[in-house]
Amino acid sequence: MAPGVKSAYAHRGPSPRAAPVTWRPFAKMAALLWLAFGGALLLALLWRRTRPSSPGGLAVAVVVLGDLGRSPRMQYHALSLARRGFRVAFVGYAGTKPHKDILQNENIRIVHVPEHKTWQAGPKVFQYIAKVILQTVQLFYTMLKIENPGFVLLQNPPGLPGIAVTWAICLLCGSKLILDWHNYGYTIMSLTHGDRHPLVRIAKWYEQLFGRLSDYNICVTNAMKEDLEVNCNIVAITLYDKPASFFKETPLSDQHKLFMKLGKDYAPFKARSRAGDDGEKSAFTQEEAQSGQVSQLQDRPALLVSSTSWTEDEDFSILLKALEEYEHYVSDGMKLPPLVCVITGKGPLKGYYSKQIAALHFRHIQICTPWLEAEDYPLLLGSADLGVCLHKSSSGLDLPMKVVDMFGCCLPVCAVHFQCLHELVKHDVNGLIFNDSHELARQLKTLFWDFPAAKGKLDSFRRHLRTAEQSRWEESWERTVFPLFSSS
């Protein structure tokens, strides 16, 4: 009620029972929906038991309660299983197109969970409850339609309601449930609501309770493995994120093709002068007309790349402030190149940061925020001079996959510090770790000094990444995860 406006019911006096009455219809509706779901579960149990199971457990459901195209680790799981002869139902939301290897594999069937908007009326808590109930029904219905799986492999987070639903499906089908812990859902929620919010506490209790009902567990770091065992009584195996085989250094000819393609839509990739009769140019490369030979321009800008989901666990103001300092360095006459900063990805905070970027007026730095095709992203990383990672884990226990992909392309990285980052980034060996924007700006100045002529730290990091024995996803998966499927 607006200040100074008197309610028509003010003469009746205060009513301490008014607030609970508001919640009563919502609580009844939630209870009825859950009761209906319980009845559907019992009917499904009777019906499902009459259906034949998959022979030899060769059917696997790989489930993501999110955009399939933006779930690279689960795409890798699906591909590895398919190559081992499993029939894979890749279950999740439509949106971004998955990698072409997924789309072209005969053993992988993409199954989309229907996505419907929930009610936008009533308290936020009720809207969240309604969303969870609707997702429960949608995922349960979708899982009933696919071939009886011998295994269900679920990404967590998001685990609410995915863990409970897939556990119920496994109960119906006699399947094994495998959870792949990328992080904790409740810690991500706490970024918005705080640690003590009732929803966060419920989510934590739910995650730990239903997490213990799984048959096997996989996690992304040794720190998370220890935390799961100590605090949740869950035994897990560590499968570090590893780059797929298509993450590698990009040949110069392919770099030129990529830059020319991106230059059609994004100004920072366009040549600053016409190529004339000498061939075609991008901002970074030139192809000779007669020989077709591609070379790098001597006065090219440095290409800095970062990728993000534009969420609360990545503070991009750190990078923007560092770029402001870098702009001052160049303006003061330091031997530094102009920069093209490419930030890829989609997410809820992209609009917020896009406004901040639009307010910047740089002379020596260009920023663009494209969304790349799955096949173009590895090519971009393999063409860049430096990667920047601003991921700060909500739990402090997961590692940024974007850095894994960058290392697969032999791309040195500057990464913001958090608890277990040392399991991936070795400071002053394969990259640098920073704590704030000022430190990042100093690192950019050091790495790009006298670019591209100088052979300093940037070149040293790249040489180390080239010579280091980096295991790839396929061999790591075969050694660590495949025994879970082959021993049952």
HELIX and SHEET records of a PDB file:
HELIX    1   1 ALA A   10  ARG A   12  5                                   3    
HELIX    2   2 ALA A   18  ARG A   48  1                                  31    
HELIX    3   3 PRO A   55  GLY A   57  5                                   3    
HELIX    4   4 LEU A   68  ARG A   70  5                                   3    
HELIX    5   5 PRO A   72  ARG A   83  1                                  12    
HELIX    6   6 LYS A  100  GLN A  104  1                                   5    
HELIX    7   7 LYS A  124  LYS A  145  1                                  22    
HELIX    8   8 GLY A  162  CYS A  173  1                                  12    
HELIX    9   9 GLY A  185  HIS A  193  1                                   9    
HELIX   10  10 PRO A  198  GLY A  211  1                                  14    
HELIX   11  11 ASN A  222  CYS A  232  1                                  11    
HELIX   12  12 LEU A  252  GLY A  263  1                                  12    
HELIX   13  13 ALA A  267  PHE A  269  5                                   3    
HELIX   14  14 GLY A  276  ASP A  278  5                                   3    
HELIX   15  15 SER A  317  SER A  331  1                                  15    
HELIX   16  16 LYS A  350  ALA A  358  1                                   9    
HELIX   17  17 ASP A  376  LEU A  381  1                                   6    
HELIX   18  18 MET A  401  GLY A  408  1                                   8    
HELIX   19  19 LEU A  421  GLU A  423  5                                   3    
HELIX   20  20 SER A  437  LEU A  447  1                                  11    
HELIX   21  21 LYS A  457  THR A  467  1                                  11    
HELIX   22  22 TRP A  473  THR A  480  1                                   8    
HELIX   23  23 PHE A  482  SER A  486  1                                   5    
SHEET    1   A 7 ILE A 108  HIS A 112  0                                        
SHEET    2   A 7 ARG A  87  TYR A  93  1                                        
SHEET    3   A 7 ALA A  59  ASP A  67  1                                        
SHEET    4   A 7 PHE A 151  ASN A 156  1                                        
SHEET    5   A 7 LYS A 176  TRP A 181  1                                        
SHEET    6   A 7 TYR A 216  CYS A 219  1                                        
SHEET    7   A 7 ILE A 237  THR A 238  1                                        
SHEET    1   B 3 GLY A 279  LYS A 281  0                                        
SHEET    2   B 3 THR A 285  GLU A 288 -1                                        
SHEET    3   B 3 VAL A 294  GLN A 296 -1                                        
SHEET    1   C 6 ILE A 365  CYS A 368  0                                        
SHEET    2   C 6 LEU A 339  THR A 344  1                                        
SHEET    3   C 6 ALA A 302  SER A 307  1                                        
SHEET    4   C 6 LEU A 386  CYS A 389  1                                        
SHEET    5   C 6 VAL A 413  VAL A 416  1                                        
SHEET    6   C 6 GLY A 431  PHE A 434  1                                        
END                                                                             
